[in-house]
């Protein structure tokens, strides 16, 4: 997907930035968990391993965002409603019968009380270009 259709600039994620796709069948479990590749206030790209998961059919899903840094920083944003933009295979491991997939997710209707948490997460767990202090 090209960047020209995005409202918000995406930033590469730092190590430890993680998201889980909440199971549509059982809201108490994760269907998939993976590493955030890039993130913005408008959405994210998540890389995960799966045997057969494909979220093309799930236009609306929930994800849970959290992160752990090497400086022992922990951050929990919580569950956010989302729309699947794409879900594609980027590699296949025949030996383990797993596909490495990337899913593009657009946040939808973020609750006001979670906007601050998401802003802090993007600032801490991405390679956002920080402006030098004057």
C-alpha positions in Angstrom: 0.0 0.0 0.0 1.4 3.4 -0.9 2.0 6.1 1.7 0.0 8.6 -0.5 -3.3 7.3 0.9 -2.3 7.7 4.5 -3.4 10.7 6.6 -0.7 10.2 9.2 3.1 9.7 8.7 4.2 6.2 9.7 7.3 5.7 11.8 9.4 2.5 12.0 8.8 0.8 15.4 11.4 0.2 18.0 12.2 -3.3 19.3 9.6 -4.4 21.9 6.6 -2.7 20.2 4.0 -5.4 20.1 0.4 -5.9 19.2 -2.1 -8.8 19.5 -5.1 -9.4 17.4 -8.0 -10.2 19.6 -9.8 -13.4 18.6 -13.1 -12.6 16.9 -14.5 -15.9 18.4 -13.4 -15.5 22.0 -12.6 -11.9 23.1 -10.6 -13.3 26.1 -7.9 -14.7 23.8 -5.5 -13.5 21.2 -5.8 -15.0 17.7 -2.3 -13.7 16.7 0.5 -11.8 18.4 3.4 -10.1 16.6 5.9 -7.3 16.2 4.8 -3.8 15.1 6.8 -2.9 12.0 5.6 0.7 11.8 3.0 2.9 13.5 1.3 6.2 13.4 -1.7 7.8 15.1 -3.8 6.4 12.2 -2.7 2.8 12.2 0.1 0.3 12.2 1.6 -2.6 10.3 2.0 -5.8 12.3 4.2 -8.8 11.4 3.1 -12.2 12.8 3.4 -15.9 12.2 0.4 -18.0 11.4 -0.6 -21.4 10.1 -3.7 -20.3 8.2 -4.9 -17.0 9.6 -6.0 -14.4 7.1 -8.0 -11.4 8.1 -9.2 -10.4 4.7 -12.7 -11.4 5.7 -12.6 -9.5 9.0 -13.1 -5.9 8.0 -13.4 -4.8 11.7 -11.2 -6.3 14.4 -9.8 -5.4 17.8 -6.1 -5.2 18.6 -4.2 -4.8 21.9 -1.0 -2.7 21.9 1.8 -3.0 24.4 5.5 -2.6 24.5 8.6 -3.5 26.5 11.9 -1.6 26.0 15.5 -2.6 27.0 15.4 0.2 29.6 12.7 -1.7 31.4 10.0 0.6 30.1 6.6 -1.0 29.9 3.6 0.6 28.3 0.1 -0.6 27.7 -2.3 1.2 25.4 -5.1 -1.4 25.6 -7.6 -2.6 23.0 -8.5 -0.5 20.0 -11.1 -1.0 17.3 -9.6 -1.3 13.8 -10.2 -2.0 10.2 -8.0 -4.4 8.2 -6.5 -2.7 5.2 -4.5 -5.7 3.9 -3.1 -9.0 5.2 -0.4 -10.7 3.0 2.2 -13.4 3.2 5.8 -12.1 3.1 7.6 -15.4 3.8 6.8 -19.1 4.1 8.6 -21.6 6.4 7.8 -25.0 4.8 9.5 -26.9 7.6 7.4 -25.4 10.4 4.3 -25.0 8.1 4.1 -21.3 9.1 3.6 -18.2 7.0 5.1 -14.9 8.1 2.4 -12.3 7.4 2.0 -8.5 7.5 -1.3 -6.9 8.3 -2.1 -3.3 7.7 -4.5 -1.9 10.3 -6.3 1.4 10.4 -7.5 2.6 13.8 -11.2 3.5 14.0 -13.0 5.5 16.6 -10.2 5.6 19.2 -11.8 6.3 22.6 -10.7 9.8 23.8 -9.1 8.5 27.0 -6.8 6.2 24.9 -5.6 8.9 22.5 -3.0 10.2 25.1 -1.7 6.6 25.7 -1.4 6.0 21.9 0.4 9.3 21.4 2.9 8.4 24.2 3.4 4.9 22.7 4.1 6.3 19.2 6.6 8.7 20.7 8.4 6.1 22.9 8.2 3.0 20.7 8.9 4.4 17.3 11.9 6.0 15.5 10.0 9.3 15.3 12.2 12.2 14.3 12.5 14.3 17.4 13.1 18.1 17.0 16.2 19.4 18.7 15.6 21.7 21.6 16.5 25.4 21.0 
